[in-house]
């Protein structure tokens, strides 16, 4: 992965896999793609775009929705996080913790 063109190749592999109808709804594939963009490619704007595509493709996955709070909390604005929480509540994807508490903790740490 250290070679120059490998990032484009890996990105292309993810995109080709997600173009496949049977893989488009693979939560694991979406989560891996988001993790790759955050941790390896270090491209937060790409991770954010992929995240929104992922929750559109797999709206039933609580894991994907939670990734927005856990992995993308420094990338998404407070308004976006609040909107995500509202949509999750509408979809009856219940959380066991108060997201506003997490947001307040992040504000005090920053």
N, CA, C and O atoms as a GROMACS GRO file, in nm:
protein
  440
    1UNK      N    1   0.081  -0.121   0.000
    1UNK     CA    2   0.000   0.000   0.000
    1UNK      C    3   0.085   0.126   0.000
    1UNK      O    4   0.033   0.236  -0.015
    2UNK      N    5   0.214   0.110   0.016
    2UNK     CA    6   0.301   0.226   0.020
    2UNK      C    7   0.337   0.281  -0.116
    2UNK      O    8   0.391   0.391  -0.126
    3UNK      N    9   0.307   0.207  -0.222
    3UNK     CA   10   0.344   0.255  -0.356
    3UNK      C   11   0.249   0.366  -0.400
    3UNK      O   12   0.137   0.377  -0.351
    4UNK      N   13   0.296   0.447  -0.492
    4UNK     CA   14   0.225   0.567  -0.534
    4UNK      C   15   0.082   0.546  -0.583
    4UNK      O   16  -0.007   0.618  -0.538
    5UNK      N   17   0.058   0.453  -0.672
    5UNK     CA   18  -0.074   0.439  -0.731
    5UNK      C   19  -0.167   0.346  -0.655
    5UNK      O   20  -0.279   0.322  -0.700
    6UNK      N   21  -0.123   0.294  -0.541
    6UNK     CA   22  -0.205   0.194  -0.472
    6UNK      C   23  -0.334   0.254  -0.416
    6UNK      O   24  -0.436   0.185  -0.412
    7UNK      N   25  -0.331   0.378  -0.371
    7UNK     CA   26  -0.454   0.440  -0.316
    7UNK      C   27  -0.562   0.448  -0.423
    7UNK      O   28  -0.678   0.420  -0.396
    8UNK      N   29  -0.523   0.487  -0.544
    8UNK     CA   30  -0.622   0.494  -0.652
    8UNK      C   31  -0.675   0.356  -0.687
    8UNK      O   32  -0.793   0.338  -0.716
    9UNK      N   33  -0.586   0.259  -0.683
    9UNK     CA   34  -0.626   0.121  -0.714
    9UNK      C   35  -0.721   0.067  -0.608
    9UNK      O   36  -0.822   0.004  -0.641
   10UNK      N   37  -0.690   0.090  -0.482
   10UNK     CA   38  -0.776   0.043  -0.373
   10UNK      C   39  -0.911   0.114  -0.378
   10UNK      O   40  -1.016   0.052  -0.359
   11UNK      N   41  -0.908   0.244  -0.402
   11UNK     CA   42  -1.032   0.320  -0.416
   11UNK      C   43  -1.117   0.261  -0.530
   11UNK      O   44  -1.238   0.244  -0.515
   12UNK      N   45  -1.053   0.231  -0.642
   12UNK     CA   46  -1.123   0.171  -0.757
   12UNK      C   47  -1.181   0.035  -0.724
   12UNK      O   48  -1.291   0.001  -0.770
   13UNK      N   49  -1.109  -0.044  -0.645
   13UNK     CA   50  -1.160  -0.175  -0.606
   13UNK      C   51  -1.285  -0.163  -0.518
   13UNK      O   52  -1.382  -0.236  -0.538
   14UNK      N   53  -1.282  -0.072  -0.424
   14UNK     CA   54  -1.400  -0.049  -0.341
   14UNK      C   55  -1.518  -0.004  -0.428
   14UNK      O   56  -1.629  -0.054  -0.413
   15UNK      N   57  -1.493   0.090  -0.517
   15UNK     CA   58  -1.601   0.142  -0.601
   15UNK      C   59  -1.658   0.034  -0.693
   15UNK      O   60  -1.779   0.026  -0.712
   16UNK      N   61  -1.571  -0.048  -0.750
   16UNK     CA   62  -1.620  -0.158  -0.835
   16UNK      C   63  -1.701  -0.258  -0.755
   16UNK      O   64  -1.804  -0.307  -0.802
   17UNK      N   65  -1.655  -0.289  -0.636
   17UNK     CA   66  -1.729  -0.382  -0.550
   17UNK      C   67  -1.866  -0.327  -0.516
   17UNK      O   68  -1.965  -0.400  -0.517
   18UNK      N   69  -1.873  -0.198  -0.486
   18UNK     CA   70  -2.001  -0.137  -0.449
   18UNK      C   71  -2.093  -0.116  -0.568
   18UNK      O   72  -2.213  -0.095  -0.551
   19UNK      N   73  -2.039  -0.123  -0.689
   19UNK     CA   74  -2.121  -0.115  -0.809
   19UNK      C   75  -2.197  -0.246  -0.833
   19UNK      O   76  -2.296  -0.249  -0.907
   20UNK      N   77  -2.149  -0.353  -0.770
   20UNK     CA   78  -2.214  -0.483  -0.782
   20UNK      C   79  -2.343  -0.482  -0.698
   20UNK      O   80  -2.340  -0.446  -0.580
   21UNK      N   81  -2.455  -0.522  -0.760
   21UNK     CA   82  -2.584  -0.516  -0.690
   21UNK      C   83  -2.587  -0.598  -0.562
   21UNK      O   84  -2.649  -0.556  -0.464
   22UNK      N   85  -2.522  -0.713  -0.561
   22UNK     CA   86  -2.526  -0.797  -0.442
   22UNK      C   87  -2.436  -0.744  -0.330
   22UNK      O   88  -2.458  -0.777  -0.213
   23UNK      N   89  -2.336  -0.665  -0.364
   23UNK     CA   90  -2.245  -0.611  -0.262
   23UNK      C   91  -2.281  -0.470  -0.217
   23UNK      O   92  -2.231  -0.423  -0.115
   24UNK      N   93  -2.366  -0.404  -0.290
   24UNK     CA   94  -2.403  -0.265  -0.259
   24UNK      C   95  -2.462  -0.252  -0.119
   24UNK      O   96  -2.451  -0.147  -0.056
   25UNK      N   97  -2.526  -0.360  -0.070
   25UNK     CA   98  -2.588  -0.355   0.061
   25UNK      C   99  -2.504  -0.425   0.168
   25UNK      O  100  -2.556  -0.462   0.273
   26UNK      N  101  -2.377  -0.443   0.141
   26UNK     CA  102  -2.286  -0.505   0.238
   26UNK      C  103  -2.237  -0.400   0.338
   26UNK      O  104  -2.157  -0.313   0.305
   27UNK      N  105  -2.286  -0.411   0.458
   27UNK     CA  106  -2.247  -0.316   0.563
   27UNK      C  107  -2.097  -0.326   0.591
   27UNK      O  108  -2.030  -0.225   0.612
   28UNK      N  109  -2.046  -0.447   0.592
   28UNK     CA  110  -1.903  -0.467   0.616
   28UNK      C  111  -1.817  -0.397   0.511
   28UNK      O  112  -1.715  -0.336   0.543
   29UNK      N  113  -1.858  -0.406   0.386
   29UNK     CA  114  -1.783  -0.341   0.278
   29UNK      C  115  -1.785  -0.189   0.294
   29UNK      O  116  -1.681  -0.124   0.280
   30UNK      N  117  -1.901  -0.132   0.325
   30UNK     CA  118  -1.911   0.013   0.345
   30UNK      C  119  -1.825   0.057   0.464
   30UNK      O  120  -1.753   0.156   0.456
   31UNK      N  121  -1.833  -0.018   0.574
   31UNK     CA  122  -1.756   0.018   0.693
   31UNK      C  123  -1.606   0.008   0.667
   31UNK      O  124  -1.528   0.090   0.716
   32UNK      N  125  -1.566  -0.092   0.589
   32UNK     CA  126  -1.425  -0.107   0.555
   32UNK      C  127  -1.378   0.009   0.469
   32UNK      O  128  -1.267   0.060   0.487
   33UNK      N  129  -1.461   0.051   0.376
   33UNK     CA  130  -1.428   0.162   0.287
   33UNK      C  131  -1.412   0.292   0.367
   33UNK      O  132  -1.317   0.367   0.346
   34UNK      N  133  -1.504   0.316   0.458
   34UNK     CA  134  -1.497   0.436   0.543
   34UNK      C  135  -1.370   0.431   0.629
   34UNK      O  136  -1.299   0.531   0.641
   35UNK      N  137  -1.344   0.316   0.689
   35UNK     CA  138  -1.225   0.301   0.774
   35UNK      C  139  -1.098   0.321   0.692
   35UNK      O  140  -1.002   0.383   0.739
   36UNK      N  141  -1.096   0.270   0.570
   36UNK     CA  142  -0.979   0.289   0.483
   36UNK      C  143  -0.955   0.438   0.458
   36UNK      O  144  -0.843   0.486   0.470
   37UNK      N  145  -1.061   0.510   0.424
   37UNK     CA  146  -1.046   0.653   0.394
   37UNK      C  147  -1.001   0.733   0.516
   37UNK      O  148  -0.925   0.828   0.503
   38UNK      N  149  -1.048   0.694   0.634
   38UNK     CA  150  -1.011   0.768   0.755
   38UNK      C  151  -0.870   0.731   0.801
   38UNK      O  152  -0.786   0.818   0.822
   39UNK      N  153  -0.845   0.601   0.815
   39UNK     CA  154  -0.721   0.556   0.879
   39UNK      C  155  -0.601   0.548   0.786
   39UNK      O  156  -0.490   0.583   0.826
   40UNK      N  157  -0.621   0.503   0.663
   40UNK     CA  158  -0.507   0.480   0.574
   40UNK      C  159  -0.489   0.595   0.476
   40UNK      O  160  -0.381   0.653   0.466
   41UNK      N  161  -0.596   0.628   0.401
   41UNK     CA  162  -0.585   0.735   0.303
   41UNK      C  163  -0.585   0.872   0.370
   41UNK      O  164  -0.540   0.971   0.311
   42UNK      N  165  -0.635   0.879   0.492
   42UNK     CA  166  -0.644   1.004   0.569
   42UNK      C  167  -0.712   1.114   0.488
   42UNK      O  168  -0.661   1.225   0.474
   43UNK      N  169  -0.829   1.078   0.436
   43UNK     CA  170  -0.908   1.170   0.355
   43UNK      C  171  -1.046   1.184   0.419
   43UNK      O  172  -1.139   1.113   0.380
   44UNK      N  173  -1.061   1.273   0.518
   44UNK     CA  174  -1.188   1.284   0.590
   44UNK      C  175  -1.305   1.328   0.503
   44UNK      O  176  -1.418   1.284   0.526
   45UNK      N  177  -1.283   1.412   0.403
   45UNK     CA  178  -1.395   1.455   0.318
   45UNK      C  179  -1.447   1.337   0.236
   45UNK      O  180  -1.567   1.326   0.214
   46UNK      N  181  -1.357   1.251   0.189
   46UNK     CA  182  -1.401   1.131   0.115
   46UNK      C  183  -1.475   1.037   0.210
   46UNK      O  184  -1.576   0.978   0.171
   47UNK      N  185  -1.427   1.022   0.332
   47UNK     CA  186  -1.494   0.936   0.430
   47UNK      C  187  -1.636   0.986   0.457
   47UNK      O  188  -1.729   0.906   0.470
   48UNK      N  189  -1.652   1.116   0.465
   48UNK     CA  190  -1.784   1.176   0.490
   48UNK      C  191  -1.878   1.147   0.373
   48UNK      O  192  -1.993   1.109   0.394
   49UNK      N  193  -1.830   1.165   0.250
   49UNK     CA  194  -1.913   1.136   0.132
   49UNK      C  195  -1.952   0.990   0.127
   49UNK      O  196  -2.067   0.956   0.099
   50UNK      N  197  -1.857   0.903   0.156
   50UNK     CA  198  -1.883   0.758   0.153
   50UNK      C  199  -1.981   0.722   0.263
   50UNK      O  200  -2.068   0.637   0.244
   51UNK      N  201  -1.969   0.785   0.378
   51UNK     CA  202  -2.060   0.757   0.488
   51UNK      C  203  -2.205   0.786   0.449
   51UNK      O  204  -2.294   0.705   0.473
   52UNK      N  205  -2.228   0.901   0.388
   52UNK     CA  206  -2.365   0.935   0.350
   52UNK      C  207  -2.417   0.841   0.240
   52UNK      O  208  -2.536   0.809   0.238
   53UNK      N  209  -2.331   0.798   0.150
   53UNK     CA  210  -2.371   0.698   0.051
   53UNK      C  211  -2.406   0.567   0.121
   53UNK      O  212  -2.502   0.500   0.083
   54UNK      N  213  -2.329   0.531   0.222
   54UNK     CA  214  -2.349   0.405   0.294
   54UNK      C  215  -2.483   0.403   0.368
   54UNK      O  216  -2.556   0.303   0.360
   55UNK      N  217  -2.517   0.511   0.438
   55UNK     CA  218  -2.644   0.509   0.511
   55UNK      C  219  -2.762   0.516   0.416
   55UNK      O  220  -2.874   0.476   0.451
   56UNK      N  221  -2.738   0.568   0.296
   56UNK     CA  222  -2.844   0.566   0.194
   56UNK      C  223  -2.864   0.424   0.140
   56UNK      O  224  -2.976   0.382   0.114
   57UNK      N  225  -2.754   0.352   0.122
   57UNK     CA  226  -2.760   0.216   0.067
   57UNK      C  227  -2.806   0.114   0.172
   57UNK      O  228  -2.870   0.015   0.137
   58UNK      N  229  -2.774   0.137   0.298
   58UNK     CA  230  -2.805   0.041   0.406
   58UNK      C  231  -2.868   0.115   0.525
   58UNK      O  232  -2.809   0.120   0.632
   59UNK      N  233  -2.987   0.171   0.507
   59UNK     CA  234  -3.046   0.252   0.614
   59UNK      C  235  -3.085   0.173   0.739
   59UNK      O  236  -3.111   0.233   0.843
   60UNK      N  237  -3.090   0.041   0.731
   60UNK     CA  238  -3.128  -0.042   0.844
   60UNK      C  239  -3.012  -0.070   0.940
   60UNK      O  240  -3.034  -0.118   1.051
   61UNK      N  241  -2.889  -0.040   0.898
   61UNK     CA  242  -2.772  -0.079   0.976
   61UNK      C  243  -2.741   0.022   1.086
   61UNK      O  244  -2.696   0.134   1.059
   62UNK      N  245  -2.765  -0.019   1.207
   62UNK     CA  246  -2.735   0.066   1.321
   62UNK      C  247  -2.585   0.091   1.333
   62UNK      O  248  -2.542   0.200   1.373
   63UNK      N  249  -2.504  -0.010   1.299
   63UNK     CA  250  -2.358   0.004   1.303
   63UNK      C  251  -2.311   0.119   1.214
   63UNK      O  252  -2.226   0.199   1.254
   64UNK      N  253  -2.366   0.126   1.093
   64UNK     CA  254  -2.328   0.234   1.002
   64UNK      C  255  -2.368   0.370   1.058
   64UNK      O  256  -2.290   0.465   1.054
   65UNK      N  257  -2.489   0.379   1.111
   65UNK     CA  258  -2.534   0.506   1.167
   65UNK      C  259  -2.443   0.548   1.282
   65UNK      O  260  -2.407   0.665   1.294
   66UNK      N  261  -2.407   0.451   1.367
   66UNK     CA  262  -2.321   0.484   1.481
   66UNK      C  263  -2.181   0.524   1.438
   66UNK      O  264  -2.115   0.601   1.507
   67UNK      N  265  -2.135   0.473   1.324
   67UNK     CA  266  -2.005   0.514   1.273
   67UNK      C  267  -1.998   0.666   1.253
   67UNK      O  268  -1.892   0.726   1.267
   68UNK      N  269  -2.111   0.725   1.220
   68UNK     CA  270  -2.115   0.870   1.204
   68UNK      C  271  -2.077   0.941   1.332
   68UNK      O  272  -2.010   1.044   1.330
   69UNK      N  273  -2.120   0.885   1.446
   69UNK     CA  274  -2.090   0.945   1.575
   69UNK      C  275  -1.951   0.905   1.626
   69UNK      O  276  -1.880   0.986   1.685
   70UNK      N  277  -1.915   0.781   1.603
   70UNK     CA  278  -1.791   0.731   1.661
   70UNK      C  279  -1.667   0.762   1.577
   70UNK      O  280  -1.564   0.801   1.632
   71UNK      N  281  -1.676   0.744   1.447
   71UNK     CA  282  -1.558   0.762   1.361
   71UNK      C  283  -1.553   0.899   1.294
   71UNK      O  284  -1.445   0.950   1.264
   72UNK      N  285  -1.669   0.959   1.272
   72UNK     CA  286  -1.672   1.084   1.197
   72UNK      C  287  -1.710   1.205   1.282
   72UNK      O  288  -1.741   1.311   1.228
   73UNK      N  289  -1.709   1.190   1.415
   73UNK     CA  290  -1.754   1.301   1.499
   73UNK      C  291  -1.666   1.426   1.485
   73UNK      O  292  -1.714   1.537   1.509
   74UNK      N  293  -1.540   1.409   1.448
   74UNK     CA  294  -1.455   1.527   1.429
   74UNK      C  295  -1.470   1.586   1.289
   74UNK      O  296  -1.426   1.699   1.264
   75UNK      N  297  -1.533   1.512   1.199
   75UNK     CA  298  -1.550   1.556   1.061
   75UNK      C  299  -1.688   1.621   1.041
   75UNK      O  300  -1.700   1.723   0.973
   76UNK      N  301  -1.790   1.560   1.102
   76UNK     CA  302  -1.926   1.611   1.086
   76UNK      C  303  -1.950   1.728   1.180
   76UNK      O  304  -1.897   1.732   1.291
   77UNK      N  305  -2.030   1.823   1.136
   77UNK     CA  306  -2.063   1.938   1.220
   77UNK      C  307  -2.164   1.896   1.326
   77UNK      O  308  -2.226   1.790   1.315
   78UNK      N  309  -2.181   1.978   1.427
   78UNK     CA  310  -2.278   1.950   1.532
   78UNK      C  311  -2.419   1.941   1.474
   78UNK      O  312  -2.500   1.859   1.518
   79UNK      N  313  -2.448   2.024   1.375
   79UNK     CA  314  -2.579   2.022   1.308
   79UNK      C  315  -2.599   1.889   1.236
   79UNK      O  316  -2.707   1.830   1.244
   80UNK      N  317  -2.496   1.841   1.165
   80UNK     CA  318  -2.506   1.714   1.094
   80UNK      C  319  -2.526   1.598   1.192
   80UNK      O  320  -2.605   1.507   1.166
   81UNK      N  321  -2.453   1.600   1.304
   81UNK     CA  322  -2.468   1.496   1.405
   81UNK      C  323  -2.608   1.500   1.467
   81UNK      O  324  -2.669   1.396   1.492
   82UNK      N  325  -2.658   1.619   1.491
   82UNK     CA  326  -2.793   1.634   1.544
   82UNK      C  327  -2.897   1.582   1.445
   82UNK      O  328  -2.993   1.515   1.483
   83UNK      N  329  -2.877   1.614   1.318
   83UNK     CA  330  -2.969   1.565   1.213
   83UNK      C  331  -2.965   1.413   1.203
   83UNK      O  332  -3.068   1.348   1.185
   84UNK      N  333  -2.845   1.356   1.215
   84UNK     CA  334  -2.832   1.210   1.213
   84UNK      C  335  -2.909   1.147   1.328
   84UNK      O  336  -2.977   1.047   1.311
   85UNK      N  337  -2.897   1.206   1.445
   85UNK     CA  338  -2.966   1.153   1.562
   85UNK      C  339  -3.118   1.159   1.540
   85UNK      O  340  -3.190   1.066   1.575
   86UNK      N  341  -3.164   1.267   1.482
   86UNK     CA  342  -3.308   1.283   1.457
   86UNK      C  343  -3.359   1.179   1.357
   86UNK      O  344  -3.465   1.120   1.377
   87UNK      N  345  -3.284   1.156   1.251
   87UNK     CA  346  -3.323   1.056   1.151
   87UNK      C  347  -3.321   0.917   1.213
   87UNK      O  348  -3.409   0.835   1.186
   88UNK      N  349  -3.220   0.890   1.296
   88UNK     CA  350  -3.214   0.761   1.364
   88UNK      C  351  -3.336   0.741   1.453
   88UNK      O  352  -3.393   0.632   1.458
   89UNK      N  353  -3.376   0.845   1.521
   89UNK     CA  354  -3.494   0.836   1.608
   89UNK      C  355  -3.618   0.809   1.524
   89UNK      O  356  -3.703   0.729   1.563
   90UNK      N  357  -3.630   0.876   1.409
   90UNK     CA  358  -3.743   0.854   1.320
   90UNK      C  359  -3.747   0.712   1.267
   90UNK      O  360  -3.854   0.655   1.248
   91UNK      N  361  -3.630   0.654   1.243
   91UNK     CA  362  -3.620   0.516   1.193
   91UNK      C  363  -3.626   0.414   1.305
   91UNK      O  364  -3.615   0.293   1.282
   92UNK      N  365  -3.644   0.462   1.429
   92UNK     CA  366  -3.651   0.379   1.548
   92UNK      C  367  -3.523   0.299   1.572
   92UNK      O  368  -3.527   0.186   1.620
   93UNK      N  369  -3.410   0.360   1.537
   93UNK     CA  370  -3.279   0.304   1.570
   93UNK      C  371  -3.236   0.371   1.700
   93UNK      O  372  -3.169   0.474   1.700
   94UNK      N  373  -3.275   0.311   1.809
   94UNK     CA  374  -3.256   0.373   1.940
   94UNK      C  375  -3.112   0.363   1.989
   94UNK      O  376  -3.043   0.264   1.967
   95UNK      N  377  -3.071   0.469   2.057
   95UNK     CA  378  -2.938   0.475   2.116
   95UNK      C  379  -2.951   0.457   2.267
   95UNK      O  380  -3.054   0.492   2.325
   96UNK      N  381  -2.847   0.404   2.328
   96UNK     CA  382  -2.850   0.383   2.472
   96UNK      C  383  -2.786   0.496   2.548
   96UNK      O  384  -2.786   0.496   2.672
   97UNK      N  385  -2.733   0.592   2.479
   97UNK     CA  386  -2.671   0.706   2.545
   97UNK      C  387  -2.724   0.833   2.481
   97UNK      O  388  -2.776   0.831   2.369
   98UNK      N  389  -2.710   0.941   2.550
   98UNK     CA  390  -2.756   1.069   2.499
   98UNK      C  391  -2.645   1.131   2.412
   98UNK      O  392  -2.538   1.164   2.461
   99UNK      N  393  -2.673   1.145   2.286
   99UNK     CA  394  -2.574   1.200   2.192
   99UNK      C  395  -2.535   1.342   2.232
   99UNK      O  396  -2.421   1.382   2.213
  100UNK      N  397  -2.630   1.418   2.287
  100UNK     CA  398  -2.598   1.554   2.327
  100UNK      C  399  -2.491   1.555   2.436
  100UNK      O  400  -2.408   1.646   2.441
  101UNK      N  401  -2.492   1.455   2.523
  101UNK     CA  402  -2.386   1.445   2.624
  101UNK      C  403  -2.250   1.425   2.558
  101UNK      O  404  -2.152   1.487   2.598
  102UNK      N  405  -2.246   1.339   2.459
  102UNK     CA  406  -2.120   1.313   2.388
  102UNK      C  407  -2.073   1.441   2.319
  102UNK      O  408  -1.954   1.473   2.324
  103UNK      N  409  -2.164   1.513   2.256
  103UNK     CA  410  -2.127   1.636   2.188
  103UNK      C  411  -2.076   1.740   2.288
  103UNK      O  412  -1.980   1.810   2.260
  104UNK      N  413  -2.141   1.748   2.403
  104UNK     CA  414  -2.096   1.844   2.505
  104UNK      C  415  -1.958   1.806   2.557
  104UNK      O  416  -1.876   1.894   2.582
  105UNK      N  417  -1.931   1.675   2.575
  105UNK     CA  418  -1.800   1.631   2.620
  105UNK      C  419  -1.694   1.668   2.519
  105UNK      O  420  -1.584   1.711   2.556
  106UNK      N  421  -1.726   1.650   2.389
  106UNK     CA  422  -1.630   1.685   2.284
  106UNK      C  423  -1.602   1.834   2.285
  106UNK      O  424  -1.488   1.876   2.262
  107UNK      N  425  -1.704   1.916   2.311
  107UNK     CA  426  -1.684   2.061   2.314
  107UNK      C  427  -1.595   2.103   2.430
  107UNK      O  428  -1.515   2.196   2.417
  108UNK      N  429  -1.609   2.036   2.545
  108UNK     CA  430  -1.528   2.073   2.660
  108UNK      C  431  -1.384   2.027   2.646
  108UNK      O  432  -1.293   2.089   2.700
  109UNK      N  433  -1.363   1.917   2.572
  109UNK     CA  434  -1.228   1.866   2.550
  109UNK      C  435  -1.153   1.952   2.449
  109UNK      O  436  -1.032   1.972   2.463
  110UNK      N  437  -1.223   2.001   2.349
  110UNK     CA  438  -1.158   2.077   2.240
  110UNK      C  439  -1.098   2.206   2.286
  110UNK      O  440  -1.041   2.280   2.206
   0.00000   0.00000   0.00000
